Amino acid sequence: MQVFLQLWGGVFYTLNKIFFSYSEHTKARGDEVGFQRWRIASWAVYIVGLPAWVILLAGNRAWIAAGVESFGFLSMLLGLVIAYRGKAGGSPWWLDVTARLCIPLGFFYSLYDFGGLNTVNQWLEIGLVVGFLVGTYLLAKERSVGYLWYVLMHISAGGLMWLQGYYWLCGQQALSLIFIGDAYLVATRQKEIGGRK
C-alpha cells in the first residue's frame, strides 16, 4: 500500500509541476488558450494526488503537513477556479479567505501530539507548510513568486521524505524542483520582456 501511495502522490504532484512549466511556456508564446488549459490541468492533477499525500503524512504523524495538505485543497480549488474562469472571473471571496486560514489546525495538533516543537520532522514540516501554503496561494493568483516558495516546500518535503524512508518521493521532490525552476525562469523572463515594452 505504501508503494502505491508513493506512486499515486508522486506522479500526480510531479505532473502538476510539469504542467505549470508548460503553462508558462505557452504564456510566453502568447498562447492564452494553451496557458489556460495547462493551468487547469496542473490544478486538476494536483487535486488528484492530494489524498495519497495526506494518507502518507498522517500515517507518519506528520500532522502539520497532513493538516495543511488537507486544507490546501481549498487553495488548489482556488487555483482551479481562477484557471477555469480566468483572472477577470476571479474566485468566490469565501474561497480566497478560507485558503488563507489553513495552517492553524495542523500546526496546533502537531504541538499537542508532540508536546511542542521538538523534532526535526516538525521543523521540516513547517518549511513544507509555509512553502506549500504561500506558494499555492500565490500561484493560484498567477503570481510567479509562488514558484520560489515551492522551492522551500520541495526541499523541506524532500528532507522529510528521506527521514521517513520514502526515498522515491525524495527523488520526486528533486525532479519537481527542475520544473519549478524552469517555470519560474520563463515567467520572470516574460515579465521582464513585458516591462520593457
N, C-alpha and C positions, 0 to 999 in steps of 0.2 A: 504493500500500500504506500509506503514512504517513497519508493522509486516512482510510482505512478503520480503521486502528488508533486514530486520534484519536476517530473517531465511536464505535467499539466501547467503548473505555475510558471516554470522556467520558460517553456516555449511561448506561452501567450504574453508574458511580460517582455520577452525579447522581441517578439513581433511588434509589440507596442512601440518599442524604441526604433525598430527598423522603419515602421510606418511613419513615425514622427520625422525621421530623417528624409524619407521620400516626400512627405508633405512640404518640408522646407525647400527641397529641390524643385518641386513643381511650382511652388510660390515664386521662387527665384526666376523661373522661366516665364512667369506671368500667367500661369495656368490656374486661375482661381477655382475652376470646377474640379480640377485634379487635386488641388490643395484641400478643398472641402471633403472630397471623397477619401483621401488618405487620412485626414484628420478624424473623420467619422470612424474609419476602420481602426485607427490607432486607439481611440477611446473604447470602441466595442471590444477589441481583443483584450484590452486592459481589464475590463469588467469580467470577461470570461475567465481570466486567470486568477482573479481575486480570491475565490473560495479556497483554492488549493493553498495559497499563501497563508490565509487566516488559519486554516486547519494545521498546517505545519508549525506556524509560530505559536499558536495556542498549545499545541501538543508538547512544546518545549518550554512552556511557561514564559514565553517572551510576550508578556501581557501588554506592554506599552505598544510594541509593534503590532500585535494582533488586534488590539483595540482600535488603534489608529487606522490600520488597513481596513478594518470593518467599516468604520465611519468614513474612511477615504472613498468608499463607494459614492458618497454624495459629491465629492469633488470630481470624481470620474464622470458621474452623471451630469454634473455642471459642464464639464468639457464636451461631453457628447451632445448636450442640448445646444451649446453655443456653436459647435461644429455643424450641427444639423440646421439650425436657424440662421447661422451667420452672425457676425458681430452685431449687425444692426438689429437683429431679432432679440438679442440679449437672452437672459435667462430669468426664471422666476426669482423674485427677491428673496423668498424664504430659502431657496436652494443655495443661494450665494451666502446668506447669513449662516445657515446650518453648516456649510462646508468649512467655515472659519472656526467653528466651535467643536472640532473633532477630538482634539488631543486630551482633554482632562480625564475622561473616563479611563482610558488605557493607562495613563500616567499614574493616576491615584490608585488604581487597582494594583499596579506593579509595586508602588511604595508599600501598600498594605501587605501584599503577598510576600515580599522580600524583607519587610521591616526597614525600608529606606532604600537609598541608592548605594548599594554595596557590592554590586557585581559588575564585572567588565561587560557582560552581556547587556545590562541595563544602560550603560553609557553608550554602547554601540546602538542600542535601540533608540536612544534619544537622537543620535545623529541620523539614523534611518528615518525616524518620525519627522524631525524638523525638515530634512531634505524632501521627504515624500509630501508632507502637507503643503509646505511653501511652494515647492516645485510644481506639484499637481495643480494647485490653485492658480499660480501664475501662468502655467501653460494652458489651463482651461480658459484664461483670459487672453490667450495668444501673446503672452509676453515672454520673449526669448530668454530672459534672465532666469526663468524657471529651469532651464537646462543645467545651469550651474548648481542649483540646489539639488538637482538629480545626481550630480557628481558626488556630493556629500552622501546622499541616500545610498548610492551603489557601493561606495567604498565602505560605509558602515554596514550595509547588508552583506557585503562580501565577507567582511570580518566576522560577522555574526554567524553566517552560514558555515564558515571554516571552523569556528569554535564548536558548532553543533554537529559537525561531521557531515554536512551536506556539501561535499566538495564539488559536485556537479553544479549546484546552484551558485557556489562561489565563482566558478568559471563563467557561468551565465552572467553574473554581475559584471565581470571584467569585459565580456563580449558586449554587453549593453553599453558600457562606457564608450566604446568606439563609435556607436551610432549616436549617442548623446553628443559626443564631441563634434561629430560631423554635422548634426542638426544645428548645434549652436553656432558653428563657424559659418554655415550657409546663411542662417538667419541674421547674424551680425553683419556679414558682408553685404547682404541685401539691404539692411538698414543703413549702412554707410553709403551705399550707392544711391539710395533714395534721399539721403540727407544732402548729397552733393548737387542734386538736380534743382 
